[in-house]
Amino acid sequence: MTIRLSRRFRLILLGAMTPLLAAFLVLSFSASLQGPSIDTLYRLREAAHGPKPAPNPSPVVVVGIDEETYRRAPFVGTPQALWGPKLGKALAGMLDGGAAAIGLDLVHPTSVETLIPGFEREYLLTLRRGGKEGRLVLAKVQHQSNPLMPYRGYLIAAGAGNVRSVNLVEDPDGVLRRIPVTLLVTDSNGGAPRPEPGMAAEVASRALGAPVVRGEDGWTSLAGYRLPGGTSNRMLVNHATTAGAIPTYSLADLFACAEAGNTAFFEKHFKGKAVMVGTVLDVEDRKLSSNRWVTKPEGLNLPERCALPVMNDLYVEGLRRDSIPGVYIHAAAISNLMTRDGLAETGKPASMALVLLLAGLAAAITLATRPALAALGLLVVLALWSGAAVESFQNGLVLPYLQGVVAIGLVFPLLLGFRFAVLDRDQRRIRNAFKLYLPGSLIDDMIASGQSPSLGGEERDLTILFSDIAGFTKMSEGMEPEALVLALNRYFTVMTDIVEAHGGFVDKYIGDAVLAVFGAPYALDNHARAAVDAALAMARAMEDDPTLLATDSGRGSARIGLASGPALIGNIGSPRRFNYTVMGDTVNLASRLEGANKYYSTPMMVSGETMALHGDPGAFRPLDIVQVVGRNEPVAIYEPLSDARRADPEDGVRRAAYARALADWQAGRFDAAAAGFRALAPFDSAAATMLRKADARVGRAPEPGWTGVTALTEK
């Protein structure tokens, strides 16, 4: 049996595959994204919470072989191979001061002891003491198959069990983000590989007095603390990012302090501490770490000095480096292990679930709304995801941040293309089919709601524009039907564009007439002003283009009437066929006013309600008060003024004279009204109309209750 899936179901299934595809692509490159993601979280955490403070007091300190050491006596000018006794002196001071554990991030594979017997006797005795007390760890480095080991004499003095690897494994992008908690080592006799703590874990273990234990489940723990990193035995270092987060002492100052016998200084600063001794030079052994985008200028917040003043010329003020000496990575890891402050990364299943969730959410938002709103919604999702990732990072959990960002970034364009090519194609077809009959905004609502239009209407305050072509019969005489249709279509196109540009929509074309609505389907701030502006623009378009409605038989002109008030707007008709249209007295009034232009020889007029709603009386001149068919109450009518007429002083004088004559007419002073209109008649066709009315009443007294209302049914 063949199962046929509906087209809609197939489209939904295809859309659902997009977030899965994006999540798959992201997770395929998750390992490459994880490193930059961690570095980005360092930067975002710094922006949100400020520099991460170091534990106070710091459980670990660094003794640095720095530029100052090379420039101070007795180190200056002396080969480093001869520094053993001086280093031993400083180490002895630390041991005497009560240092809990000392790790040497230095590998000296040779010694001058073979050339000058007895030269390093005191140094060897210090190594022996530290090894026997379990407080000293020497370094080895695994380069190839065989490790680089300390000089045999140092190894014998400290004890073979006091040597640990200082190897740090870079990520594929060359950045050191994790330290190996344990490493597999092979005995010299060729036995089976066994796990051995790395330098950081060993120093932390000795400082805490607890062994590093690797459980049967593959997890490593220290003093009851199950180390983050899982079974990989690699812990993500959580660097403190305040300037001088790890107290750093110059070897030169400590040697001078030990020479001076200042045991109190060592007790104050080293008692109970884990100590890492290493190179902190400007160019040697510097590494890129995960805090590379938030490193601070060096030489700040230096600890108290013992014997020598600080050399202030060692550091360039404000200089930031994206690399740090490698010894600080070990020191930061020791601090994490001792304070249980390491970073834990979400496992693969959790990361997959989070990335898939974000991709699905991005897909839902992209498909649910318009592209601009979808983009805004996705920005909100990204902001929330960033906030969640930063807060989790602040609390020691690393979420797959960049993976989620990339998943969202992939889903959005993929689904936009899918929408445009597949889903929106149907909507575009519906819109293109219906926009010839309905306002575009109404079609958008219909598509957004997923519902077809239905019968029903509502009463709203609107402004109706009714336009008709004066002289249409003469214009069309002798024209072929095709030519007449072309002329009308061109005229309707120009007029419709103007109506829509001003926020209205064309309800219908009635022969050569245009019925337009302002204030529906969507409300306008001032539908009367929008309609008047559209009417003036329509008249201006006729003036600017002499070819519009021009034929061999003559040229037509447009007359426009506007009325404002309540009207019924909606889908009106039968269940099988209806129109989105407007009905009511306001529509009839607009039509009557359009026709009244012929009587007053004006191009357009508006009702008093339209003038009042417009809000600028100076934009109109009063014409008359009329009584139209179908209305009990008379209607004041006004003529809108173009900007040119409003700016013309001479026209302003004539408008004022017309207003005075109109006031005389309405007051029943027919002689004065006739005189006023007569002076204006040569320049004003409306005044000529009013003159004929006034002349017909000259010498007659006004009837009782005279108001000057003109009954348009008289013409």
C-alpha positions as CSV (number, residue, x, y, z in Angstrom):
1,M,0.0,0.0,0.0
2,T,1.4,3.4,-1.0
3,I,1.1,6.2,1.6
4,R,0.7,9.7,0.1
5,L,1.6,12.6,2.4
6,S,-0.2,15.8,1.9
7,R,1.7,18.7,0.4
8,R,1.3,20.7,3.6
9,F,2.7,17.9,5.8
10,R,5.6,17.5,3.4
11,L,6.4,21.2,3.7
12,I,6.2,21.1,7.5
13,L,8.5,18.0,7.5
14,L,11.0,19.8,5.2
15,G,11.0,22.9,7.4
16,A,11.5,20.7,10.5
17,M,14.6,19.2,8.9
18,T,16.3,22.6,8.7
19,P,17.1,23.0,12.5
20,L,18.3,19.3,12.5
21,L,20.6,20.0,9.6
22,A,21.9,23.2,11.2
23,A,22.5,21.4,14.5
24,F,24.3,18.5,12.8
25,L,26.6,20.9,10.9
26,V,27.4,22.9,14.1
27,L,28.0,19.7,16.1
28,S,30.3,18.4,13.4
29,F,32.6,21.4,14.0
30,S,31.9,21.6,17.7
31,A,35.4,20.8,18.7
32,S,36.8,23.7,16.6
33,L,34.2,26.1,18.0
34,Q,34.6,25.1,21.7
35,G,37.9,26.8,22.1
36,P,36.9,30.2,20.7
37,S,33.6,29.8,22.5
38,I,35.4,29.6,25.9
39,D,37.6,32.6,25.0
40,T,34.5,34.6,24.0
41,L,32.8,33.7,27.4
42,Y,35.9,35.1,29.2
43,R,35.4,38.4,27.3
44,L,31.6,38.5,27.9
45,R,32.0,37.6,31.6
46,E,34.5,40.5,31.9
47,A,32.0,42.9,30.3
48,A,29.1,41.7,32.5
49,H,30.8,41.2,35.8
50,G,34.1,42.9,35.6
51,P,37.5,41.1,36.1
52,K,37.2,37.8,38.0
53,P,38.9,38.3,41.3
54,A,41.5,35.9,42.6
55,P,40.9,34.0,45.9
56,N,41.8,36.1,48.9
57,P,44.3,35.1,50.2
58,S,45.7,33.4,47.1
59,P,46.6,29.8,47.9
60,V,49.4,29.9,45.3
61,V,52.2,32.3,44.6
62,V,54.8,32.5,41.8
63,V,58.5,33.1,42.1
64,G,59.6,34.5,38.8
65,I,63.0,34.5,37.1
66,D,62.3,37.8,35.5
67,E,64.1,40.6,33.8
68,E,65.0,42.1,37.2
69,T,66.7,38.9,38.2
70,Y,68.9,39.1,35.1
71,R,69.8,42.7,35.9
72,R,70.5,42.4,39.6
73,A,73.7,41.3,41.2
74,P,74.8,38.6,41.7
75,F,72.8,37.2,38.8
76,V,73.8,39.8,36.3
77,G,76.5,38.7,33.9
78,T,76.5,35.2,35.3
79,P,75.4,32.2,33.1
80,Q,72.2,30.6,34.3
81,A,74.1,27.3,34.7
82,L,75.9,28.9,37.7
83,W,72.6,30.1,39.4
84,G,72.1,26.8,41.3
85,P,73.5,27.9,44.7
86,K,71.5,31.2,44.5
87,L,68.3,29.4,43.5
88,G,68.9,27.0,46.4
89,K,69.3,29.9,48.8
90,A,65.9,31.2,47.9
91,L,64.3,27.7,48.0
92,A,65.7,27.2,51.4
93,G,64.1,30.5,52.6
94,M,60.8,29.3,51.2
95,L,61.1,25.9,52.9
96,D,62.1,27.6,56.2
97,G,59.1,30.0,55.8
98,G,56.7,27.0,55.7
99,A,55.8,26.7,52.0
100,A,53.4,23.8,51.7
101,A,54.7,22.7,48.3
102,I,57.1,24.0,45.7
103,G,57.0,23.1,42.0
104,L,60.0,24.0,39.8
105,D,58.7,24.8,36.3
106,L,62.4,24.6,35.2
107,V,64.2,21.6,33.6
108,H,68.0,21.7,34.1
109,P,69.3,18.6,32.3
110,T,73.0,19.6,32.9
111,S,75.0,20.9,35.9
112,V,78.4,22.5,36.5
113,E,78.8,20.1,39.3
114,T,80.4,17.7,36.9
115,L,83.1,20.4,36.2
116,I,83.3,22.0,39.6
117,P,82.7,19.4,42.2
118,G,81.1,20.8,45.3
119,F,79.9,24.0,43.7
120,E,76.2,23.1,44.0
121,R,76.5,21.3,47.4
122,E,74.1,23.6,49.2
123,Y,71.7,23.5,46.4
124,L,71.7,19.7,46.3
125,L,71.2,19.6,50.1
126,T,68.2,21.9,49.7
127,L,66.8,19.7,47.0
128,R,67.3,16.7,49.2
129,R,65.5,18.4,52.1
130,G,62.6,19.4,50.0
131,G,62.2,16.0,48.5
132,K,62.4,14.1,51.8
133,E,59.8,16.5,53.3
134,G,57.6,15.9,50.3
135,R,57.4,19.7,49.6
136,L,59.5,19.9,46.4
137,V,58.6,18.7,42.9
138,L,61.0,18.9,40.0
139,A,60.0,19.1,36.4
140,K,60.3,16.9,33.4
141,V,59.1,17.4,29.8
142,Q,57.9,14.7,27.5
143,H,59.0,15.8,24.0
144,Q,59.2,12.6,22.0
145,S,59.5,9.0,23.1
146,N,61.8,9.9,26.0
147,P,61.2,12.7,28.5
148,L,63.7,15.5,29.1
149,M,64.7,14.8,32.7
150,P,66.6,16.9,35.3
151,Y,70.3,16.4,35.8
152,R,70.9,13.0,37.4
153,G,72.4,14.6,40.5
154,Y,69.3,16.7,41.1
155,L,67.1,13.7,40.5
156,I,69.0,11.6,43.1
157,A,69.0,14.5,45.6
158,A,65.3,15.2,45.3
159,G,64.2,11.6,44.8
160,A,62.9,10.0,41.7
161,G,59.3,10.1,43.1
162,N,59.4,13.9,43.2
163,V,59.5,14.6,39.5
164,R,56.4,15.4,37.5
165,S,55.6,16.4,33.9
166,V,55.0,20.1,33.1
167,N,53.6,19.3,29.7
168,L,50.7,21.5,28.6
169,V,48.8,20.3,25.5
170,E,47.6,23.0,23.1
171,D,44.2,23.0,21.4
172,P,44.3,22.8,17.6
173,D,44.3,26.6,17.4
174,G,47.5,26.8,19.4
175,V,45.8,28.0,22.6
176,L,46.4,26.4,26.0
177,R,43.1,26.1,27.8
178,R,43.3,22.9,29.8
179,I,45.9,21.2,32.0
180,P,46.4,17.4,32.1
181,V,45.4,16.3,35.6
182,T,47.1,12.9,35.1
183,L,49.3,11.5,32.3
184,L,50.2,8.0,31.4
185,V,53.8,7.2,32.0
186,T,55.9,4.1,31.3
187,D,58.4,2.8,33.8
188,S,62.0,2.5,32.6
189,N,61.8,-1.3,32.9
190,G,59.1,-1.2,30.2
191,G,56.1,-2.0,32.4
192,A,52.5,-1.2,31.6
193,P,51.7,2.5,31.4
194,R,50.3,4.0,34.6
195,P,48.6,7.3,35.4
196,E,50.8,9.9,37.1
197,P,49.6,13.4,38.3
198,G,50.8,16.3,36.3
199,M,52.8,19.1,37.9
200,A,49.8,21.2,38.8
201,A,47.8,18.3,40.3
202,E,50.9,17.1,42.2
203,V,51.7,20.5,43.8
204,A,48.0,21.0,44.7
205,S,47.9,17.5,46.2
206,R,50.9,18.1,48.4
207,A,49.7,21.5,49.4
208,L,46.4,20.0,50.5
209,G,48.0,16.8,52.0
210,A,45.7,14.6,49.9
211,P,46.5,12.2,47.1
212,V,45.2,12.5,43.5
213,V,42.9,9.5,43.1
214,R,41.7,8.1,39.7
215,G,38.5,6.1,40.3
216,E,37.3,3.0,38.4
217,D,34.8,5.2,36.5
218,G,37.7,7.2,35.0
219,W,37.0,10.3,37.1
220,T,39.8,11.9,39.1
221,S,39.3,13.4,42.5
222,L,41.5,15.4,44.9
223,A,40.7,15.7,48.6
224,G,37.1,14.6,47.9
225,Y,36.7,17.1,45.1
226,R,35.7,15.4,41.8
227,L,37.7,17.3,39.3
228,P,35.8,18.9,36.4
229,G,36.9,17.4,33.0
230,G,35.3,14.0,33.3
231,T,37.1,11.0,32.2
232,S,39.3,13.0,29.8
233,N,41.6,13.9,32.8
234,R,42.0,17.4,31.4
235,M,40.7,20.3,33.4
236,L,39.7,23.6,31.9
237,V,41.6,26.4,33.7
238,N,39.5,29.1,35.2
239,H,41.8,32.1,35.2
240,A,41.3,35.0,37.6
241,T,41.5,38.2,35.4
242,T,42.3,40.9,37.9
243,A,45.7,42.6,37.4
244,G,48.3,40.7,39.4
245,A,45.8,38.0,40.3
246,I,48.6,35.6,41.4
247,P,51.2,37.2,43.7
248,T,54.6,37.2,41.9
249,Y,57.9,37.6,43.7
250,S,61.2,38.3,41.9
251,L,63.9,35.6,42.5
252,A,66.4,38.4,42.8
253,D,64.5,40.0,45.8
254,L,64.0,36.6,47.5
255,F,67.7,35.8,47.2
256,A,68.6,39.1,48.8
257,C,65.9,38.5,51.5
258,A,67.4,35.0,52.2
259,E,70.9,36.5,52.3
260,A,69.7,39.0,54.9
261,G,68.2,36.2,57.0
262,N,64.7,37.7,56.9
263,T,62.8,34.5,57.8
264,A,59.8,36.5,58.9
265,F,59.2,37.7,55.4
266,F,59.1,34.2,54.1
267,E,56.8,33.1,56.8
268,K,54.4,36.0,56.1
269,H,54.2,35.4,52.4
270,F,54.9,31.7,51.8
271,K,53.6,29.8,54.9
272,G,51.0,27.2,53.8
273,K,51.2,28.3,50.2
274,A,51.7,26.3,47.0
275,V,54.7,27.9,45.1
276,M,55.5,27.7,41.4
277,V,59.0,28.8,40.4
278,G,59.4,29.6,36.7
279,T,60.4,32.0,34.0
280,V,58.4,35.2,33.6
281,L,60.4,36.9,31.0
282,D,59.0,39.2,28.3
283,V,59.8,36.9,25.4
284,E,60.5,33.4,26.7
285,D,58.0,30.6,27.5
286,R,54.9,32.8,26.8
287,K,51.7,31.0,25.9
288,L,48.3,31.9,24.5
289,S,45.6,31.0,27.0
290,S,41.8,31.1,27.2
291,N,41.9,34.5,28.9
292,R,43.9,36.0,25.9
293,W,41.2,38.6,25.2
294,V,41.1,39.9,28.8
295,T,44.7,40.0,29.9
296,K,45.9,43.0,31.9
297,P,49.0,45.1,31.8
298,E,51.9,43.4,33.6
299,G,53.7,44.8,36.6
300,L,50.5,45.9,38.5
301,N,49.5,45.0,42.1
302,L,53.0,43.6,42.9
303,P,53.2,42.1,46.4
304,E,55.3,43.5,49.2
305,R,59.1,43.6,48.6
306,C,61.6,42.2,51.1
307,A,65.1,43.7,50.4
308,L,65.2,45.4,47.0
309,P,63.2,48.3,45.6
310,V,61.1,47.6,42.5
311,M,62.7,48.4,39.1
312,N,60.0,50.7,37.7
313,D,61.5,50.7,34.2
314,L,60.7,47.0,33.7
315,Y,57.2,47.4,32.4
316,V,55.7,49.6,29.7
317,E,52.7,51.3,31.3
318,G,49.3,50.1,29.9
319,L,50.8,47.5,27.6
320,R,48.6,44.5,27.2
321,R,49.8,41.2,25.9
322,D,47.6,38.3,24.6
323,S,50.1,35.8,26.0
324,I,51.2,35.0,29.5
325,P,54.2,33.1,30.9
326,G,53.5,29.4,31.1
327,V,54.1,29.2,34.8
328,Y,50.9,31.2,35.4
329,I,48.8,28.5,33.7
330,H,50.2,26.0,36.2
331,A,49.6,28.4,39.0
332,A,46.0,29.1,38.0
333,A,45.3,25.4,37.7
334,I,46.8,24.8,41.2
335,S,44.5,27.6,42.5
336,N,41.5,26.0,40.9
337,L,42.3,22.6,42.3
338,M,42.9,24.0,45.8
339,T,39.8,26.2,45.9
340,R,37.6,23.9,43.8
341,D,37.1,26.6,41.2
342,G,37.8,24.8,38.0
343,L,35.5,25.1,34.9
344,A,33.3,22.2,33.9
345,E,32.1,21.7,30.3
346,T,28.7,20.3,29.3
347,G,28.9,16.8,28.0
348,K,28.2,15.9,24.4
349,P,24.5,14.9,25.0
350,A,23.7,18.1,26.9
351,S,25.5,20.2,24.3
352,M,23.6,18.5,21.5
353,A,20.3,19.0,23.3
354,L,21.0,22.7,23.8
355,V,22.1,23.4,20.3
356,L,19.1,21.5,18.9
357,L,16.8,23.4,21.2
358,L,18.2,26.8,20.0
359,A,18.0,25.7,16.4
360,G,14.4,24.6,16.9
361,L,13.5,27.9,18.6
362,A,15.1,29.9,15.8
363,A,13.2,27.9,13.3
364,A,9.9,28.4,15.0
365,I,10.5,32.2,15.2
366,T,11.6,32.5,11.6
367,L,8.6,30.6,10.3
368,A,6.1,32.2,12.6
369,T,6.4,35.9,11.6
370,R,7.7,38.3,9.1
371,P,11.5,38.4,8.4
372,A,12.1,41.7,10.1
373,L,10.2,40.7,13.3
374,A,11.9,37.2,13.1
375,A,15.3,38.9,13.0
376,L,14.4,41.0,16.0
377,G,13.1,38.0,17.8
378,L,16.3,36.1,17.1
379,L,18.3,39.0,18.5
380,V,16.3,38.7,21.7
381,V,17.0,34.9,21.8
382,L,20.7,35.6,21.2
383,A,20.7,38.1,24.1
384,L,19.0,35.6,26.4
385,W,21.3,32.8,25.4
386,S,24.4,35.1,25.9
387,G,23.1,36.0,29.3
388,A,22.5,32.4,30.3
389,A,25.9,31.3,29.0
390,V,27.7,34.1,30.8
391,E,25.9,33.5,34.1
392,S,26.7,29.7,33.8
393,F,30.3,30.5,33.1
394,Q,30.4,32.8,36.1
395,N,29.3,29.8,38.2
396,G,31.8,27.4,36.6
397,L,29.8,25.7,33.9
398,V,30.7,26.2,30.2
399,L,27.8,26.0,27.8
400,P,28.3,25.5,24.1
401,Y,27.9,29.3,23.5
402,L,29.3,29.8,20.0
403,Q,27.8,26.6,18.8
404,G,24.4,27.9,19.8
405,V,25.0,31.3,18.1
406,V,26.2,29.6,14.9
407,A,23.2,27.3,14.9
408,I,20.8,30.3,15.1
409,G,22.8,32.1,12.5
410,L,22.5,29.1,10.1
411,V,18.8,28.4,10.7
412,F,17.7,32.0,10.0
413,P,19.0,32.3,6.4
414,L,18.2,28.7,5.5
415,L,14.6,29.0,6.6
416,L,14.3,32.5,5.0
417,G,15.3,30.8,1.7
418,F,12.9,28.0,2.4
419,R,10.1,30.4,3.2
420,F,10.8,32.5,0.1
421,A,11.1,29.4,-2.2
422,V,8.3,27.3,-0.8
423,L,6.0,28.6,2.0
424,D,5.7,32.3,1.0
425,R,5.2,31.3,-2.6
426,D,1.6,30.3,-1.8
427,Q,1.1,33.5,0.2
428,R,2.5,35.6,-2.6
429,R,0.2,33.9,-5.0
430,I,-2.8,34.7,-2.7
431,R,-1.7,38.2,-2.2
432,N,-1.1,38.8,-6.0
433,A,-4.5,37.4,-6.7
434,F,-6.4,39.3,-4.0
435,K,-4.6,42.6,-4.1
436,L,-6.4,43.5,-7.3
437,Y,-9.7,43.5,-5.3
438,L,-8.8,44.1,-1.6
439,P,-6.5,46.5,0.3
440,G,-3.0,45.1,0.8
441,S,-3.2,45.6,4.6
442,L,-6.4,43.5,4.7
443,I,-4.7,40.7,2.7
444,D,-1.7,40.8,5.2
445,D,-4.2,40.3,8.1
446,M,-5.9,37.5,6.2
447,I,-2.6,35.7,5.5
448,A,-1.3,36.2,9.0
449,S,-4.5,34.8,10.6
450,G,-4.7,31.9,8.2
451,Q,-8.4,32.6,7.8
452,S,-10.4,33.4,4.7
453,P,-12.4,36.7,4.7
454,S,-15.9,36.3,5.9
455,L,-19.1,38.5,5.9
456,G,-19.3,41.3,8.4
457,G,-18.7,44.9,8.9
458,E,-18.3,47.7,11.5
459,E,-19.1,51.3,11.7
460,R,-16.1,53.6,11.8
461,D,-15.3,57.3,11.4
462,L,-13.8,57.6,7.9
463,T,-13.2,60.2,5.2
464,I,-14.6,59.3,1.8
465,L,-13.1,60.7,-1.5
466,F,-15.3,60.6,-4.5
467,S,-13.7,61.6,-7.9
468,D,-15.4,61.9,-11.3
469,I,-14.2,63.0,-14.7
470,A,-15.8,66.2,-15.9
471,G,-16.3,66.2,-19.7
472,F,-16.0,62.5,-20.0
473,T,-18.7,62.3,-22.7
474,K,-17.0,64.9,-24.9
475,M,-13.5,63.4,-24.3
476,S,-14.7,59.9,-25.3
477,E,-16.5,60.9,-28.5
478,G,-15.0,59.2,-31.5
479,M,-12.5,57.2,-29.5
480,E,-12.1,53.5,-30.1
481,P,-13.0,51.5,-27.0
482,E,-9.4,50.2,-26.7
483,A,-8.0,53.7,-26.7
484,L,-10.5,54.9,-24.2
485,V,-9.7,52.0,-21.9
486,L,-6.0,52.7,-22.1
487,A,-6.6,56.4,-21.3
488,L,-8.8,55.5,-18.3
489,N,-6.4,52.9,-17.1
490,R,-3.5,55.3,-17.1
491,Y,-5.6,57.9,-15.3
492,F,-6.8,55.4,-12.7
493,T,-3.2,54.1,-12.1
494,V,-2.0,57.6,-11.3
495,M,-4.9,58.4,-9.1
496,T,-4.8,55.0,-7.3
497,D,-1.0,55.4,-6.6
498,I,-1.7,58.8,-5.0
499,V,-4.5,57.5,-2.8
500,E,-2.4,54.6,-1.6
501,A,0.7,56.8,-1.0
502,H,-1.5,58.9,1.4
503,G,-2.7,55.9,3.4
504,G,-6.1,55.3,1.7
505,F,-7.3,52.5,-0.6
506,V,-9.5,52.5,-3.6
507,D,-12.8,50.8,-2.8
508,K,-14.1,50.7,-6.4
509,Y,-14.1,52.2,-9.8
510,I,-17.6,53.2,-10.9
511,G,-17.4,53.9,-14.6
512,D,-15.1,56.9,-14.8
513,A,-15.4,57.6,-11.1
514,V,-13.1,56.6,-8.2
515,L,-14.3,55.9,-4.7
516,A,-11.5,55.9,-2.1
517,V,-11.5,55.4,1.7
518,F,-9.2,56.9,4.3
519,G,-9.1,55.5,7.8
520,A,-9.8,51.8,7.0
521,P,-8.8,49.0,7.2
522,Y,-6.1,50.5,9.4
523,A,-6.7,53.7,11.3
524,L,-4.8,56.9,10.3
525,D,-3.7,59.6,12.7
526,N,-5.8,62.1,10.7
527,H,-7.8,60.5,7.9
528,A,-9.4,63.9,6.9
529,R,-5.9,65.5,6.4
530,A,-4.7,62.5,4.5
531,A,-7.7,62.6,2.2
532,V,-7.4,66.4,1.5
533,D,-3.7,66.0,0.8
534,A,-4.5,63.2,-1.6
535,A,-7.1,65.3,-3.4
536,L,-4.7,68.2,-3.8
537,A,-2.0,65.8,-5.1
538,M,-4.5,64.4,-7.6
539,A,-5.3,67.9,-8.9
540,R,-1.6,68.7,-9.0
541,A,-0.9,65.5,-11.0
542,M,-3.5,66.7,-13.6
543,E,-1.7,70.0,-13.8
544,D,1.8,68.5,-14.1
545,D,0.9,66.0,-16.8
546,P,-1.1,67.7,-19.7
547,T,-1.3,64.3,-21.5
548,L,-3.4,62.8,-18.6
549,L,-7.0,62.3,-19.9
550,A,-6.0,64.2,-23.1
551,T,-7.6,63.0,-26.4
552,D,-8.2,64.2,-29.9
553,S,-11.8,65.2,-28.8
554,G,-10.7,67.2,-25.8
555,R,-9.3,66.7,-22.3
556,G,-11.3,65.7,-19.3
557,S,-10.8,67.1,-15.8
558,A,-11.3,65.6,-12.4
559,R,-13.9,66.8,-9.8
560,I,-13.5,65.7,-6.2
561,G,-15.8,65.6,-3.3
562,L,-14.8,64.7,0.3
563,A,-16.9,64.0,3.3
564,S,-16.1,62.7,6.8
565,G,-18.2,60.9,9.3
566,P,-19.5,57.4,10.3
567,A,-19.7,54.7,7.7
568,L,-20.2,51.0,7.5
569,I,-17.0,49.2,6.3
570,G,-16.4,45.5,5.8
571,N,-17.2,42.4,3.7
572,I,-20.6,43.0,2.4
573,G,-22.6,40.8,0.0
574,S,-23.6,37.1,-0.1
575,P,-21.7,34.2,1.4
576,R,-20.6,33.2,-2.1
577,R,-19.7,36.6,-3.4
578,F,-18.9,39.8,-1.5
579,N,-16.8,42.9,-1.5
580,Y,-14.8,44.7,1.0
581,T,-16.6,48.0,0.7
582,V,-18.0,51.1,2.4
583,M,-21.6,52.2,2.7
584,G,-23.6,54.9,4.4
585,D,-24.7,58.5,4.4
586,T,-21.1,59.8,4.4
587,V,-20.4,58.0,1.1
588,N,-23.6,59.5,-0.4
589,L,-22.5,63.0,0.8
590,A,-19.1,62.7,-0.8
591,S,-20.8,61.7,-4.1
592,R,-23.2,64.7,-3.8
593,L,-20.3,67.1,-3.1
594,E,-18.4,65.8,-6.1
595,G,-21.4,66.7,-8.3
596,A,-21.9,70.1,-6.6
597,N,-18.5,71.1,-8.0
598,K,-20.2,71.5,-11.3
599,Y,-22.7,74.0,-9.8
600,Y,-20.0,76.1,-8.2
601,S,-17.4,75.6,-11.0
602,T,-14.9,74.3,-8.5
603,P,-12.4,71.4,-8.9
604,M,-13.0,70.0,-5.4
605,M,-14.9,70.6,-2.2
606,V,-15.2,69.1,1.3
607,S,-17.8,69.0,4.0
608,G,-17.6,71.0,7.2
609,E,-16.8,67.9,9.1
610,T,-13.8,67.2,7.0
611,M,-12.6,70.8,7.4
612,A,-13.0,70.5,11.2
613,L,-11.2,67.2,11.4
614,H,-8.4,68.4,9.2
615,G,-7.5,70.9,11.9
616,D,-6.2,73.8,9.8
617,P,-9.0,76.3,8.8
618,G,-6.5,78.3,6.9
619,A,-6.2,75.5,4.4
620,F,-9.8,76.1,3.1
621,R,-12.1,78.8,2.0
622,P,-15.8,78.7,2.7
623,L,-18.0,78.3,-0.4
624,D,-21.6,78.1,0.8
625,I,-24.1,76.1,2.9
626,V,-26.1,73.5,0.9
627,Q,-28.9,71.1,1.4
628,V,-28.3,67.8,-0.3
629,V,-30.7,65.1,-1.2
630,G,-31.0,62.5,1.6
631,R,-29.8,64.8,4.4
632,N,-32.1,66.7,6.7
633,E,-29.3,69.0,8.0
634,P,-27.6,71.5,5.7
635,V,-23.9,71.1,5.0
636,A,-21.3,73.8,5.1
637,I,-18.9,73.3,2.1
638,Y,-15.3,74.4,1.7
639,E,-12.8,74.5,-1.1
640,P,-9.3,73.1,-0.2
641,L,-6.4,75.5,-1.1
642,S,-3.2,74.5,-2.7
643,D,0.1,75.7,-1.2
644,A,0.5,78.2,-4.1
645,R,-2.9,79.8,-3.4
646,R,-2.2,80.0,0.3
647,A,1.0,81.8,-0.4
648,D,-0.5,84.2,-3.0
649,P,-1.3,87.6,-1.2
650,E,-3.7,88.7,-4.0
651,D,-5.6,85.4,-3.8
652,G,-5.8,86.0,0.0
653,V,-7.4,89.4,-0.5
654,R,-10.0,87.9,-2.9
655,R,-10.8,85.1,-0.4
656,A,-11.4,87.6,2.3
657,A,-13.7,89.6,0.0
658,Y,-15.6,86.4,-0.9
659,A,-16.0,85.6,2.8
660,R,-17.5,89.1,3.4
661,A,-19.9,88.8,0.5
662,L,-20.9,85.3,1.7
663,A,-21.6,86.6,5.2
664,D,-23.8,89.3,3.6
665,W,-25.6,86.6,1.6
666,Q,-26.3,84.4,4.6
667,A,-27.5,87.5,6.6
668,G,-30.0,88.4,3.8
669,R,-28.1,91.6,2.7
670,F,-28.6,90.8,-0.9
671,D,-27.5,94.1,-2.4
672,A,-24.3,94.1,-0.5
673,A,-23.7,90.4,-1.4
674,A,-24.4,91.1,-5.1
675,A,-21.9,94.0,-5.1
676,G,-19.3,91.9,-3.4
677,F,-19.7,88.8,-5.6
678,R,-19.8,91.1,-8.8
679,A,-16.4,92.5,-8.0
680,L,-15.0,89.0,-7.7
681,A,-16.9,87.3,-10.5
682,P,-14.3,88.0,-13.3
683,F,-11.7,86.1,-11.3
684,D,-13.7,83.5,-9.3
685,S,-16.1,81.1,-10.9
686,A,-17.7,80.3,-7.5
687,A,-18.3,84.1,-7.0
688,A,-20.0,84.2,-10.4
689,T,-22.4,81.4,-9.3
690,M,-23.2,83.2,-6.0
691,L,-23.7,86.5,-8.0
692,R,-26.4,84.9,-10.0
693,K,-28.1,83.8,-6.8
694,A,-27.7,87.2,-5.2
695,D,-29.0,89.1,-8.3
696,A,-32.1,87.0,-8.3
697,R,-32.8,88.2,-4.8
698,V,-31.9,91.9,-5.1
699,G,-34.8,94.1,-4.1
700,R,-36.5,91.3,-2.2
701,A,-36.6,91.0,1.5
702,P,-35.3,87.7,3.0
703,E,-38.0,85.2,4.0
704,P,-38.5,84.5,7.7
705,G,-35.8,82.1,9.0
706,W,-33.5,82.9,6.1
707,T,-30.1,81.1,6.4
708,G,-28.7,81.3,2.9
709,V,-28.9,77.5,2.5
710,T,-28.7,76.5,-1.2
711,A,-30.8,73.5,-2.2
712,L,-28.7,71.6,-4.7
713,T,-31.9,69.9,-5.9
714,E,-32.9,73.3,-7.5
715,K,-30.3,73.0,-10.2
